[in-house]
Amino acid sequence: MDTELHRLLGEVERYLKKSGVPASTFGLSIVNDRAMVLRMRRGKAITSKNMSLIRAFMAENKHLRKPKKIQIGRASCRERV
């Protein structure tokens, strides 16, 4: 695997873990490709343009954090009816 791709994949994996964004959503949001991260994990090359897009996306969205799960009880669901 290319050193630059390997380094970028590490950054992506950390971002995905920290943000809670699924890999498929990540790829779809950036380059309209759900399998982008999967191909990166398999060592497939990506363009330098896509590498730049990935880094820009992560920099612009670094505030994303894994959302907290909200438990909604049955009573609150019934109150809406």
N, C-alpha and C positions, 0 to 999 in steps of 0.2 A: 504494500500500500504506500502510495506517495506520502512523504513526510508532511507536506502542507495539508493534504486531505485528512491524514491521521490527526493532525493537530486541530483542524476544523471540526472533525467528527467529535473529538473530545469536548470542544466548546459547545457543540450542539447537544450532546448527551447531558452535559451539566445544565444547560438551559432548559431542556425538556424536563429533567428531574425537578429543578427548582420551580418552574412555572406550572407544571402539571399539564402542559399542552401535549396532546398525543402526537406522535411522530407524523402520522398521516395528515393531521390538521396543519402542522408546521409546514410541511412541504406544499400543501395545497395553498396555504396563505401566501407563500413566497413566490413560487414559480408554477402554481396550478398543477402540481404533480404530487399525488399522495404517496408514491413509492420512492421519492427522492432520498429520504433518510435510510430506507431499507437498502437501496443501491449503494449509498455511501458506506453502510455497515458491511456490505459485501465487497468493498474495495473498488467499486466502479468509479471511474473518473467523472468529475463534473467540470463544467466550464469555469473559467476565472470570473466571468460575469456572474454566474450563480453563486460562487463563493462570496463575491462582494455583496450580492443581494442578501445572502444569509447573514453575514456579519452586520450589515446595516439594519436588518430586521431585528436581530437580537439586541443591538445597541439602542434602537428606538423603543423597544418593548421590554427593556430590562426590569421595569417596575412590576411586571407580571409575577405573581406568586401563586402557588398552588391554592386554589380556593378552598375555604372551609366548607365541610358538608353541613347542610342545614337539615335538621330533622323536623319534619312536619308531622305532627300527630294527627290521628284520625278526627279528633274533635275539631281541630282548626279547619280541616277540609270540609267538614259538615257545616261549619258556620257560614261558609260561603254560599251554600245552597239556599 
